[in-house]
Amino acid sequence: VQDCRFATSNGNLAENRYLVKISASDKAGNVSDPVLQDLIVDRTAPVITILNSPPLLGNSQNIQYAFNVVDVLSGVAKIECALDNKANYAVCASPFSAANVAMGAHKFHIRATDLAGNVSEAEHSFTVDVAAPTVTITKSPPDFSKDVNAAFEFVGVDAGVAISVFECRIDGGAYSSCSSPKLYNGLADGLHTFDVVGLDAAGNRSAPASRSWYVDTKAPTIAFLLEPDALTSKTTVEYHYSVTDVGSGIDKVQCSVDGGAYADCLADKSVLSNLAAGVHT
């Protein structure tokens, strides 16, 4: 208890909660009933903790922030949030959500004010990227191949920057991590399809780049249907034959006479004319 007739300040009080009791007495010694006042001295701004936030680089245009604000002494009076521009501060609560956020860099701002007028701020930056990369196959087997092994080379680009994460599959199987070149060995005869997709740093997945080709390790089958007699007086003879292939199909038929160079000929017969006397093959 002290005389406070001329007091205008209690000095630099420490942060705390105080109960102020004021009473007055007159010259005759009469004392008034005391007046009580609850006083809180608070110079500490609220503490903002961001609990959950979008990734620094993500592919979702719908974002959400969860946060907690604590003020031990006077208590929280107001919480405000803004996206990108502090001029847009508005009262908010956790969680704060925003939909259809544009592609590009963004910054989330949060401001808290306690009952004593102390203010604190926090912010968090993030980038939205919803553009998928593109992938191109640069090397692959020919349309028809007799090689049971196949090699594929490919590249991927995202906004002009090369990507390094790819997934590959063959013949509709499950995608798995891969890199260029991708090799396959011991393939069975038949049609095969190779697919590759690329993923950018935000997790966007490209459309698949695909390449189909046919593995055929079995040679065509030739059967003579009509031959000249082994001994003949004719100088013009005909050979009739069938050429079949159960795999890739016939590309060309070539014939050679008497050990000469092979040349393209009809697919079903050959006519040899003006043959000299003697043995011919």
C-alpha positions as CSV (number, residue, x, y, z in Angstrom):
1,V,0.0,0.0,0.0
2,Q,1.4,3.4,-0.9
3,D,0.3,7.0,-1.3
4,C,-0.7,7.5,-4.9
5,R,-2.3,10.9,-4.8
6,F,0.2,12.2,-7.3
7,A,1.0,9.0,-9.1
8,T,0.5,8.9,-12.9
9,S,2.6,5.8,-13.6
10,N,3.7,2.7,-11.8
11,G,7.0,2.6,-13.7
12,N,8.2,-0.1,-16.1
13,L,6.2,-3.0,-14.7
14,A,7.3,-6.5,-15.7
15,E,5.1,-8.5,-17.9
16,N,2.5,-10.2,-15.7
17,R,-1.0,-10.0,-14.4
18,Y,-1.7,-7.6,-11.5
19,L,-4.6,-6.9,-9.2
20,V,-4.7,-3.1,-8.5
21,K,-6.6,-2.0,-5.4
22,I,-7.4,1.7,-4.9
23,S,-9.1,3.3,-1.9
24,A,-9.4,6.9,-0.7
25,S,-9.6,8.5,2.8
26,D,-10.8,12.0,3.7
27,K,-9.3,14.4,6.3
28,A,-11.7,13.1,8.9
29,G,-10.3,9.6,8.5
30,N,-13.2,8.1,6.6
31,V,-12.0,5.4,4.1
32,S,-13.8,4.5,1.0
33,D,-14.6,1.0,-0.2
34,P,-11.7,-0.2,-2.4
35,V,-11.9,-0.3,-6.2
36,L,-10.3,-3.3,-7.8
37,Q,-8.8,-3.5,-11.3
38,D,-7.4,-6.5,-13.1
39,L,-4.3,-5.3,-15.0
40,I,-2.3,-7.3,-17.5
41,V,1.1,-6.0,-18.7
42,D,1.9,-7.7,-22.1
43,R,4.6,-6.7,-24.4
44,T,5.1,-10.1,-26.1
45,A,3.5,-10.7,-29.6
46,P,1.5,-13.8,-30.2
47,V,3.4,-17.0,-31.3
48,I,2.3,-18.3,-34.8
49,T,3.1,-21.9,-35.7
50,I,2.3,-23.2,-39.2
51,L,1.4,-26.8,-38.7
52,N,0.7,-28.0,-42.2
53,S,1.4,-26.3,-45.6
54,P,1.5,-27.0,-49.3
55,P,4.8,-28.4,-50.6
56,L,7.4,-25.8,-51.8
57,L,6.7,-27.1,-55.3
58,G,3.4,-28.9,-55.9
59,N,0.9,-29.7,-58.7
60,S,-2.3,-29.0,-56.8
61,Q,-4.2,-25.7,-57.3
62,N,-6.1,-26.3,-54.1
63,I,-4.0,-25.3,-51.1
64,Q,-4.6,-25.5,-47.3
65,Y,-2.7,-24.2,-44.3
66,A,-3.2,-25.3,-40.7
67,F,-1.8,-23.1,-38.0
68,N,-1.9,-22.4,-34.3
69,V,-1.7,-19.0,-32.6
70,V,-0.9,-18.7,-28.8
71,D,-0.7,-15.7,-26.6
72,V,0.0,-16.5,-22.9
73,L,-0.7,-13.2,-21.2
74,S,-3.5,-11.1,-22.8
75,G,-4.8,-13.7,-25.3
76,V,-5.4,-13.6,-29.0
77,A,-7.7,-10.8,-30.3
78,K,-7.5,-11.3,-34.1
79,I,-6.0,-13.6,-36.7
80,E,-5.7,-12.5,-40.3
81,C,-4.6,-14.3,-43.5
82,A,-3.7,-13.1,-47.0
83,L,-2.4,-14.8,-50.2
84,D,0.3,-13.1,-52.1
85,N,-0.7,-9.5,-51.1
86,K,-0.7,-8.2,-47.5
87,A,-3.3,-5.6,-48.6
88,N,-5.7,-8.5,-48.8
89,Y,-5.5,-9.4,-45.1
90,A,-8.8,-10.7,-43.8
91,V,-9.9,-12.4,-40.6
92,C,-9.3,-16.1,-40.8
93,A,-9.2,-19.4,-38.8
94,S,-7.3,-22.6,-39.2
95,P,-7.4,-24.3,-41.6
96,F,-7.1,-21.6,-44.3
97,S,-8.0,-22.9,-47.8
98,A,-7.8,-21.5,-51.3
99,A,-9.0,-23.1,-54.6
100,N,-7.9,-22.7,-58.2
101,V,-4.7,-21.0,-57.3
102,A,-2.9,-19.9,-60.4
103,M,0.3,-21.5,-61.6
104,G,3.5,-19.8,-60.4
105,A,5.1,-18.6,-57.2
106,H,2.9,-17.6,-54.2
107,K,3.3,-16.5,-50.6
108,F,0.9,-17.1,-47.7
109,H,0.8,-14.4,-45.0
110,I,-0.6,-14.7,-41.5
111,R,-0.9,-11.9,-38.9
112,A,-2.0,-12.2,-35.2
113,T,-2.8,-9.5,-32.8
114,D,-3.3,-9.9,-29.1
115,L,-5.6,-8.0,-26.7
116,A,-2.7,-5.8,-25.7
117,G,-2.1,-4.7,-29.3
118,N,1.0,-6.7,-29.9
119,V,1.3,-8.0,-33.5
120,S,3.3,-10.9,-35.0
121,E,3.5,-12.1,-38.7
122,A,4.6,-15.2,-40.4
123,E,4.8,-16.3,-44.1
124,H,5.3,-19.4,-46.2
125,S,6.2,-19.5,-49.9
126,F,5.2,-22.2,-52.4
127,T,5.0,-22.7,-56.2
128,V,2.1,-24.3,-58.2
129,D,3.1,-26.2,-61.3
130,V,0.4,-28.2,-63.2
131,A,2.1,-28.3,-66.6
132,A,3.1,-31.8,-67.6
133,P,6.5,-32.5,-69.1
134,T,6.9,-34.0,-72.6
135,V,8.9,-37.2,-73.5
136,T,10.4,-38.1,-76.8
137,I,11.8,-41.5,-77.9
138,T,15.0,-40.8,-79.8
139,K,16.2,-44.3,-80.6
140,S,14.3,-47.6,-81.0
141,P,14.3,-50.9,-83.0
142,P,13.0,-50.9,-86.6
143,D,9.4,-51.8,-87.3
144,F,10.5,-55.4,-87.9
145,S,13.5,-56.9,-86.2
146,K,15.1,-60.3,-86.0
147,D,17.0,-59.2,-82.8
148,V,15.5,-60.5,-79.6
149,N,17.2,-57.6,-77.7
150,A,15.9,-54.1,-77.9
151,A,17.4,-50.7,-76.8
152,F,15.4,-47.5,-76.4
153,E,16.8,-44.0,-75.8
154,F,14.6,-41.1,-74.8
155,V,14.6,-37.5,-73.4
156,G,12.2,-35.4,-71.4
157,V,11.7,-31.7,-71.1
158,D,9.7,-29.5,-68.7
159,A,9.4,-25.8,-69.5
160,G,12.6,-26.1,-71.5
161,V,14.5,-27.9,-68.7
162,A,15.6,-31.5,-69.0
163,I,14.0,-33.9,-66.6
164,S,15.7,-37.0,-65.1
165,V,12.9,-39.1,-63.7
166,F,11.2,-41.6,-66.0
167,E,9.1,-44.8,-65.8
168,C,9.0,-47.5,-68.4
169,R,6.9,-50.5,-69.3
170,I,6.7,-53.1,-72.0
171,D,3.7,-54.8,-73.5
172,G,1.2,-53.1,-71.1
173,G,2.9,-54.2,-67.9
174,A,3.4,-52.1,-64.8
175,Y,5.4,-48.9,-65.0
176,S,8.7,-48.9,-63.1
177,S,11.6,-46.5,-62.7
178,C,14.0,-46.4,-65.6
179,S,16.7,-44.4,-67.4
180,S,17.9,-43.9,-70.9
181,P,19.0,-46.2,-72.5
182,K,16.5,-48.8,-71.5
183,L,17.4,-52.4,-72.6
184,Y,15.2,-55.5,-73.0
185,N,16.7,-58.9,-73.7
186,G,15.4,-62.2,-74.8
187,L,12.2,-61.0,-76.3
188,A,9.7,-63.5,-77.7
189,D,8.7,-63.4,-81.4
190,G,5.7,-61.2,-81.9
191,L,4.4,-57.6,-81.6
192,H,5.8,-55.6,-78.7
193,T,5.1,-52.1,-77.4
194,F,7.3,-49.9,-75.3
195,D,6.0,-47.0,-73.2
196,V,7.9,-44.3,-71.3
197,V,6.6,-41.4,-69.2
198,G,8.4,-38.6,-67.5
199,L,7.8,-36.9,-64.1
200,D,8.8,-33.3,-63.3
201,A,9.9,-32.0,-59.9
202,A,6.3,-31.1,-59.0
203,G,5.1,-34.6,-59.7
204,N,3.3,-33.9,-63.0
205,R,3.2,-37.0,-65.2
206,S,3.7,-36.7,-69.0
207,A,1.6,-38.5,-71.6
208,P,3.3,-41.7,-72.6
209,A,5.7,-41.9,-75.6
210,S,5.1,-45.2,-77.3
211,R,6.9,-47.4,-79.9
212,S,5.6,-50.7,-81.3
213,W,7.8,-53.1,-83.3
214,Y,7.7,-56.8,-84.3
215,V,10.3,-59.4,-83.4
216,D,10.6,-62.2,-86.0
217,T,13.4,-64.7,-85.7
218,K,11.9,-67.3,-88.1
219,A,12.9,-67.3,-91.8
220,P,10.2,-67.5,-94.5
221,T,9.3,-70.9,-95.9
222,I,9.7,-71.7,-99.6
223,A,8.0,-74.7,-101.3
224,F,8.3,-75.6,-105.0
225,L,4.9,-76.3,-106.5
226,L,6.0,-76.9,-110.2
227,E,9.4,-77.7,-111.5
228,P,10.7,-78.7,-115.0
229,D,11.8,-82.2,-115.5
230,A,15.3,-82.9,-114.5
231,L,16.1,-83.7,-118.1
232,T,14.2,-81.6,-120.8
233,S,14.6,-80.5,-124.3
234,K,12.8,-77.2,-123.6
235,T,14.8,-73.9,-123.6
236,T,12.0,-72.1,-121.6
237,V,10.9,-73.5,-118.3
238,E,8.8,-72.4,-115.4
239,Y,9.2,-72.7,-111.7
240,H,6.1,-72.2,-109.5
241,Y,6.5,-71.8,-105.7
242,S,4.9,-70.6,-102.6
243,V,6.6,-68.3,-100.1
244,T,5.0,-67.9,-96.7
245,D,6.0,-66.3,-93.4
246,V,4.0,-66.6,-90.2
247,G,5.8,-63.7,-88.5
248,S,6.5,-60.3,-90.0
249,G,5.3,-61.3,-93.5
250,I,7.2,-61.4,-96.8
251,D,9.2,-58.3,-97.7
252,K,10.6,-59.4,-101.1
253,V,11.3,-62.5,-103.2
254,Q,14.6,-62.8,-105.1
255,C,15.8,-65.5,-107.6
256,S,19.2,-66.5,-108.9
257,V,20.0,-68.6,-112.0
258,D,23.2,-70.6,-112.2
259,G,24.9,-69.0,-109.3
260,G,24.3,-65.4,-110.5
261,A,23.4,-62.5,-108.3
262,Y,20.0,-62.6,-106.7
263,A,17.5,-60.2,-108.2
264,D,13.8,-59.4,-107.4
265,C,11.4,-61.8,-109.0
266,L,7.7,-62.7,-109.0
267,A,6.3,-63.9,-105.7
268,D,4.8,-67.1,-107.1
269,K,6.7,-68.1,-110.3
270,S,9.7,-67.6,-112.4
271,V,10.1,-68.1,-116.2
272,L,13.5,-68.9,-117.6
273,S,14.0,-68.4,-121.3
274,N,16.6,-69.0,-123.9
275,L,18.4,-71.6,-121.8
276,A,21.5,-73.1,-123.4
277,A,22.0,-76.8,-123.4
278,G,23.5,-78.0,-120.2
279,V,23.0,-78.2,-116.5
280,H,21.2,-75.2,-114.9
281,T,20.3,-74.4,-111.3
